[in-house]
Amino acid sequence: MFDLVAGFCQSQILLALIDLEILQCLADGPQSPLDLALAVRVPEGRMKVLLNGGAALGLITVRREVKLTPRGAALLAVPGLPDMIRHHETLYRDLSDPVAFFRGETETELAAVWPYVFGDGAAQDPARAARYSRLMEGSMALVAEDTLAAVDLSRAEHLMDVGGGTGAFVKAVAKTVPKLDLTLFDLPAVTAGVTDLPPRARILSGSFRDGNLPRGADVITLVRVLYDHDDASVAELLARVRDALPPRGRVIISEPMTGCRAGDSYFALYCMAMRTGQVRSVERVAELLREAGFGGLRTPKSRRPFVTSVVEAVR
Ligand SMILES: C[S@@+](CC[C@H](N)C(=O)[O-])C[C@H]1O[C@@H](n2cnc3c(N)ncnc32)[C@H](O)[C@@H]1O
């Protein structure tokens, strides 16, 4: 019961530790509580409360000196994770009146972080695209690891990652699967920021809302793409994916889904705050694939449902 009411305070402790750069300071070595308080201009007594909160979350230990725990160090070691946590301030503002939020009366701010939800016309600014792509890149390592553990790409010849951002998944595939040809497909504002793709990967810019997808790949991946969009857009996208694949070609969907605590109590609200977004169950994703004409459905058990779940289908 306790964590049901304490969740918000715990998130704010985490945000304060990150925004005040306390975890970052401690990465350089232990510090006394007083030095930390002076460095970040928080009164000593209030700093004690914040530090004890951080210790209760398992991120630091507080004795004569304050030290990072392995969990705190792990949090800092994931590139982009502090930025990902920080951008939740927007979500928390959107949720500050939960009744209005669930009634659909809140003009949410989070949607503006993901401008493509307003259509491609709104998604042409490379600076905004770079910002959201950075947020996604930070969490890709775990998503790629679990996705690649769930599927067999040993006989695949050419994989196209649609909505692949700045190529973090393509790079992870290149490291894991030798000889596979790779294509990254995303909006021009996003692909403008792509760097360091492996030589066997090529970039195609475009919108999956504008006509057919490029052909040539026998595997198409959609990693954390469907949950941004409503059913009508997803149906249209899956039809285009099917058209782009050869007979027996495969589509792989990987994203957090409902039916687990993270899916139902976090991702579902996050996507709703994006306005067009919708987290779906494994069964619903499978149903949308069947409706788009796919067969041979596979739904491997997720290793970490809070990271991702995978549904695979064959044309
Ligand atoms: C939530 S991000 C996921 C990025 C990447 N797959 C990942 O998991 O990190 C969704 C991606 O879909 C792309 N996207 C959105 N609308 C698109 C469209 N109409 N055509 C192509 N890509 C689009 C976005 O630019 C963004 O890179």
PDBQT file of the ligand as one rigid body, heavy atoms in Angstrom, charges set to zero:
ROOT
HETATM    1  C1  LIG A 401       9.369   6.913 -29.909  1.00  0.00    +0.000 C 
HETATM    2  S1  LIG A 401      10.460   7.164 -31.234  1.00  0.00    +0.000 S 
HETATM    3  C2  LIG A 401      11.298   5.597 -31.346  1.00  0.00    +0.000 C 
HETATM    4  C3  LIG A 401      12.641   5.708 -32.019  1.00  0.00    +0.000 C 
HETATM    5  C4  LIG A 401      13.420   4.383 -32.035  1.00  0.00    +0.000 C 
HETATM    6  N1  LIG A 401      12.739   3.362 -32.790  1.00  0.00    +0.000 N 
HETATM    7  C5  LIG A 401      13.648   3.926 -30.603  1.00  0.00    +0.000 C 
HETATM    8  O1  LIG A 401      13.016   2.985 -30.125  1.00  0.00    +0.000 OA
HETATM    9  O2  LIG A 401      14.489   4.566 -29.938  1.00  0.00    +0.000 OA
HETATM   10  C6  LIG A 401       9.389   7.088 -32.624  1.00  0.00    +0.000 C 
HETATM   11  C7  LIG A 401      10.100   7.318 -33.943  1.00  0.00    +0.000 C 
HETATM   12  O3  LIG A 401       9.153   7.267 -35.008  1.00  0.00    +0.000 OA
HETATM   13  C8  LIG A 401       9.479   8.275 -35.925  1.00  0.00    +0.000 C 
HETATM   14  N2  LIG A 401       8.298   8.659 -36.702  1.00  0.00    +0.000 N 
HETATM   15  C9  LIG A 401       7.166   9.256 -36.232  1.00  0.00    +0.000 A 
HETATM   16  N3  LIG A 401       6.332   9.505 -37.240  1.00  0.00    +0.000 NA
HETATM   17  C10 LIG A 401       6.957   9.057 -38.369  1.00  0.00    +0.000 A 
HETATM   18  C11 LIG A 401       6.596   9.030 -39.742  1.00  0.00    +0.000 A 
HETATM   19  N4  LIG A 401       5.426   9.532 -40.128  1.00  0.00    +0.000 N 
HETATM   20  N5  LIG A 401       7.471   8.503 -40.628  1.00  0.00    +0.000 NA
HETATM   21  C12 LIG A 401       8.674   7.994 -40.219  1.00  0.00    +0.000 A 
HETATM   22  N6  LIG A 401       9.065   7.984 -38.937  1.00  0.00    +0.000 NA
HETATM   23  C13 LIG A 401       8.221   8.522 -38.022  1.00  0.00    +0.000 A 
HETATM   24  C14 LIG A 401       9.944   9.406 -35.048  1.00  0.00    +0.000 C 
HETATM   25  O4  LIG A 401      10.671  10.391 -35.775  1.00  0.00    +0.000 OA
HETATM   26  C15 LIG A 401      10.776   8.686 -34.017  1.00  0.00    +0.000 C 
HETATM   27  O5  LIG A 401      12.114   8.542 -34.414  1.00  0.00    +0.000 OA
ENDROOT
TORSDOF 0
